[in-house]
Amino acid sequence: IWHKQLIRSLFHYSTTHLNIEKGFMIKHPNIPEFLYKYRDFRSSHKQALQENVLWTSSADKLNDPYDCAVFFDPSLIQIENRSVEESLALYQQIKEKGAIDEFEREEPLKNPVHIRDYLETTIDNFCSANPSPHNEKLKRILSNFFEQHSNDLVSKMTKFMRSGTGVLSLSETPLQHLMWAHYADSFKGFVIEYNFKILPYENLAKRLCFPVFYTKKPRNVTRYMYRGGNANFNNLFGNYTALIKKQDWSYEREWRIVSMIGPDLATIPFHHLPKPSSIILGSKVNDNDRNWMSDFCKDRKIALKYIEENYKDSSLRIVE
């Protein structure tokens, strides 16, 4: 239930429904006491642990090809309903000034129409004014051209969003078999435990950390796109798309810190996490890595724990 309240307060497609601070107040008491990061013993992960830093990664480097992808229908985007003559005049204006006033304006559209309906009406009017036995073929050609253009637009938008969105992934649980297998070197790695409960309300990690919303099918975000003026555009739209994943991934029980700052800064260090409250070693850690971690935890006064396998019921548990 609180997920729906959070989405309505922060990520609603209409800015008239937004209540940013209410959204954070809804999320705050629902952040898990502990969040976890699965790691292996590669040198960069050890160095990051020593520096108490985690790095965001651009979405196009993640293992889900649809991570931060944008699903929308360009034909349903709204534009001003102009005559052909007015549209040609606007095109000439854009060509001369090198600016697209249509998309820079802040005021709502006076006479909005979906691009699909506008094109159909314009083509029908043209064909009516210019009768020809080839008009039906012309309609098909133009329809195919627009469909291809729409597909290219969605592809380019998705590429832009995936390359420019930084994601730092955490999990609610340190006891997920597949997570240990995929992200902690098949139980030869470790998990870092962070206590989020001790962080103050205004802490950046706590403010920026959100649950992932798992859905059965991709979320169509057409209505978040251009809706009659930038004044009615939710600037958190990109963050919302980064929090939506298919139900298949729900076993990860993921929380994310998302940064929307462009391709050049999508991969950056994040220094606002608390000191690890404990380190949990996998059940197959080799002696060298175990000794390294033991010395590290002793030096930093961090609790060291271990994963123990229960072969009676295939469960995992944490022991000290």
N, C-alpha and C positions, 0 to 999 in steps of 0.2 A: 504494500500500500504506500509506504513512504517513498518508494521509487517513483510512483506516479506523481506524487506531490512534488518531489524534487524536479522531475522533468517539466511539470507545469510551471514551476516557479522560475527555473533557470533556462530551460531549453524550448519553451513554447515557440511555435513559428510566428506568433503575433506578439510584438513587443508590448501591446496593451495589457497582456496577461503577466508580464514579467515582474518578479519581485526578488531581486538578486539576493538581498540579505536574508530574506525569508528562506530561500533555497539553502543557503549555508547553515541556517539554524536548523533546518530539517535534517540535513546531512550530518551535522556535528555529532549528535548523540548516537548515531548509527555506524560511525566508523569503528571497525573492530579494535579491541584493545591492542592486539598484536597483528602486525603484517609481516610477511616473510618474502625474502628474495633467495631464489635458488641459484647456486653458483657452482662452477667447477674450479679446479686448482690451476688454471692457466695463470701466467705471470700477471696479466693485466687485472684479473679479478683479485688476486692477492694484493696488488698495489692499491687498488681501489678500496679494499677492506682496510688497509693500513692508513689510508687517508680519509676514511669514513666518508666516501663519496660514491654515488652511483651515477651512471651515465644514461641520458636519454638516447633513444635510437630512432632514426627516421622510420616511419611505418613501412616503407618499401624494403627495409632490411629485415623485417620480422618474418616469421615462418608462415603467417596466414596471408595468402595472396590478395584477400579481400579486406585486409585490415585497413581501416580509414578510407575504403573505397566509397565513392559517391554514386548513389543510384537515384536518378531523376529523369523526368521526361521533359526535354526542352520544348516540346510542342505545347506544353501547358504553362510555360512562363508567360507572364502578362506584359504587354506593350501598349503604347497609346494607339487607339484605333484611328488611324489617319487615312485620308484618301491617297490614292496612288500619287497624285500630284504633290501632296504634302510630304509624302515619304521621299519622293525624288528630291524635293527641295531640302529636306533634312540631310539626305545623303550628300548633297552638294555642299552643305554647310559643314558637315563632318570632314569632308574631303579638303575643304579650304582651311579650316581651323585646326584640323588634326586632333579634335576632341569629340568625345561622344557625349553630348549634353544629355541625351536620353537616359544614360546610366549614371550621370553625375548629379542629377537633380535630387533634391531632398523632399520636395512636395509630392504628394500622391498623384497618380495618374488621374486625369479628368475623365477619360473614357476608356477604361482598360478592356483589353480583349486578349484571349489566348493566341499565341503565335499560330497555332494550328488553324483556328477558326479564321484568323486574319488572312492567312495564305489561301485557304479554300475559297473565301469570298472574293479575294482579289483575282484569283485565277478564273473563277466562274464569271466574274464581271468582264474580264479581258476576253474570254472565249465568247461570251454573249455579244460583245461589241465587235468581235472579229470572227464571224462564222467560218468554220473550215472543217473538212472531213478528218483533218489531222489533230483536232483539238483533244480528243480522248487520249491519243498517244502522247501529246504534249503534257496532259495532266499526269499521266503515269511517269513520264520522265522527270517532271518537277517533283512529284511525290517521292520517287526513289532518291532523287538528289537530296531532298530535305532529310529523308531518313538516314542517308549516309552521313550527311553533315551533323545530324543529331548524335549519331553514334560516335563520331569523331570528337564532338564537344564533350560528351560524357567521359570518353577515354582520356582526353587531355585534362579535364577537371580532376579526374581520379588520380592521374599521374602527378598533378600539381599538389593535391592534398596529401598523397602518400609520401612524397619527397619532402614536403615542408612541415610535416607534423612530427614533433618529437614525443616519444612515448617511453615512460619508465614504468615497468610492470612489477606489481607485487601480488601476493596471494594471501587469502585468509587462512590457509592451512599449510602446515609443514609435513603433512602426512598423506600426500597424494602420490600414489605409486608412479603414475605417468609423468608427473612433474619431476620426480627424482630421476626418472629414466631419460627424459628429454632435455632437462635444463641443469642437471647436477651430475652429468657424466655417469649415468647408470649406477647411482648410489655410491660413486667414488668421489663425489663432491661434498658440498656443505650447504646449509641454509642459514641465512642471517635473520635473526629475529629483531624487529624494531617495536618498541613500546610507543604506540601513538597516543595512548591515554595520557601520558605525562606531558604531551605537547600542549602549549597554550592555544586558545581558540584562534589567535591571529597568526600562528606559525604557518609559513608558506607551504610546507609539505602537507599540513593538515588542510589548508584552504584549497590546494590544487588537487588533492587526491579524491578520486571519484570511483564509484563502483562501475563495473562493466555491465551493460544491459544486454542480456542474452535473448535473442529472438529466433523464432522458427524460420523466418524468411527475412531477406534484406529489407531495411526500412527505406521506403521511398521518401526522399526529402525534397520533392518538387516544390511543395508549398513553402519551404524555407528559402527558396531561391527568390529572385527578384519579384516582388509582389506589389509594385506600384509606388516605388520610391524608397531610397535608402533609409529614410527615417523609420520605416517599418521593418527593417532587416535586423534580425537577432545576431549580434556579433559573436555570440557563443555557438553559432551553428556548427562551426568546424570542430569545436570541442565535443559537441554532441555526437557527430558522426564518428569520432575517434573512440567513443564509449560503447558503440553498438557492435556486437559480434554474434555470429550464429550460435544456436543452442549447442551445437557440437562441441564448442569450447567451454561449456559451462563447468566442466570438471576442474578447471583452473581456478575458479572462484576468485577472479582477478579484480584488483583495484588498480587504478592508473593515475599517474601524474602526467598531464598532457600539456605540451607547449606548442602554440601555433605561431611560430616566429620565422618561418621560411626555410628553404632548403639549406642555406648556408649555416644556420644555427640549429638545425634539427637534432644534431648530435652534440650535446654539451654536458659538462659535469653538473650534478645537482648536489649542493652542499648543505641542504636544510634538513636533513634527516637526523634523528636523535642518535646518540651512541648506541651501538647494538646492545640489546639486553642479554642476548645469548647467541652462541653459535652451535648449530646442530650438525654433527658429522654424519655422513652416510655410512651405511653398514659395510661398504666395501672399500673404504678409504685405505690406501697403502700406508705403510709405517712412516715413510718420510713426510707425507702430507699430514699425517696424524701428529707427528712430533712438532712440525712447523706450527700447526694450529694450536697445539697445547702451549707452546712457548708464547705465541702471540696473545692468547687469551689470559695467560698468567701475567704477562707484562701489562696488559691493558685492563686487567681486573674485570674480565668478561666471563660469564658462566659458560662452561663447555659441556655440551650434552651430546647424546648419541642416539642414532636410530637403531632400534632393535626389531628384528623380524619375528613374527609369531607364525610358525608354520602350521599351527592347528587351524587357524581361520584366515591365514594370508593377510593379517592386519599388520600395521606398523604402530610402534609406540616409542615414546621418547624416554630415555633413562639418563641419569646423571652419573 
